[in-house]
């Protein structure tokens, strides 16, 4: 299997608001392979009636930070030992 097919992608929905900052959310809270993500992105864009304020984008999922165990620093270990519970 080639490397690009193994990558996973989020579809990010960006909504613009005139009264606040832009809002970003992960569409349907799922990850997809590239082919599925592009198909869904095109469908969402085609059905999007509010292109001025809503847009969709692909974001590659990066597991590099979560595939390694977290290591507590000495500072965190000391803070945990001081907790009353």
Wavefront OBJ file of the C-alpha trace (Angstrom):
o trace
v 0.000 0.000 0.000
v 1.427 3.363 -0.855
v 2.069 5.975 1.834
v -0.483 8.572 0.645
v -3.300 6.013 0.992
v -2.320 5.317 4.589
v -2.646 8.962 5.604
v -5.842 10.116 7.256
v -7.578 13.468 6.887
v -10.111 15.598 8.722
v -12.577 17.755 6.865
v -12.471 21.120 8.597
v -15.492 23.385 8.354
v -14.745 27.106 8.612
v -17.581 29.493 9.403
v -17.127 33.255 9.224
v -19.108 35.448 11.570
v -19.309 39.213 11.386
v -19.624 39.595 15.160
v -16.789 37.312 16.311
v -13.778 35.307 15.191
v -14.001 32.570 12.606
v -15.140 29.208 13.937
v -13.425 25.964 12.935
v -14.826 22.489 13.542
v -14.163 18.965 12.338
v -17.012 17.985 10.049
v -18.872 14.918 11.395
v -15.999 14.217 13.851
v -14.483 11.572 11.574
v -11.192 10.883 9.839
v -11.041 9.632 6.267
v -8.560 8.223 3.777
v -7.617 10.694 1.048
v -10.018 9.365 -1.593
v -13.028 9.417 0.727
v -12.070 12.815 2.159
v -11.836 14.401 -1.301
v -15.174 12.900 -2.371
v -16.877 14.197 0.771
v -15.170 17.582 0.444
v -16.418 17.968 -3.132
v -19.936 16.922 -2.120
v -19.988 19.376 0.784
v -18.686 22.163 -1.423
v -21.266 21.376 -4.112
v -24.129 21.464 -1.590
v -22.798 24.552 0.190
v -25.254 27.386 -0.380
v -23.396 29.866 1.850
v -19.927 29.941 0.257
v -19.389 33.491 1.465
v -19.420 32.393 5.112
v -18.789 28.630 5.075
v -15.911 26.732 3.524
v -14.411 23.255 3.821
v -10.743 22.261 3.918
v -8.677 19.099 4.284
v -6.280 18.736 7.196
v -3.932 15.788 7.453
v -4.153 13.951 10.756
v -0.755 13.836 12.434
v -0.383 10.956 14.862
v 3.289 11.623 15.550
v 2.534 13.228 18.910
v 0.156 10.516 20.102
v 1.971 7.366 19.049
v 4.672 7.919 21.664
v 4.077 7.626 25.396
v 3.932 10.876 27.316
v 6.801 11.446 29.689
v 6.148 13.534 32.777
v 8.684 16.182 33.595
v 10.083 16.473 37.116
v 8.038 19.644 37.596
v 4.778 17.832 36.861
v 5.754 14.902 39.100
v 6.410 17.309 41.978
v 3.066 19.072 41.458
v 1.244 15.724 41.473
v 2.857 14.661 44.740
v 1.662 17.898 46.364
v -2.006 17.347 45.442
v -4.213 16.634 48.481
v -6.210 13.811 46.891
l 1 2 3 4 5 6 7 8 9 10 11 12 13 14 15 16 17 18 19 20 21 22 23 24 25 26 27 28 29 30 31 32 33 34 35 36 37 38 39 40 41 42 43 44 45 46 47 48 49 50 51 52 53 54 55 56 57 58 59 60 61 62 63 64 65 66 67 68 69 70 71 72 73 74 75 76 77 78 79 80 81 82 83 84 85
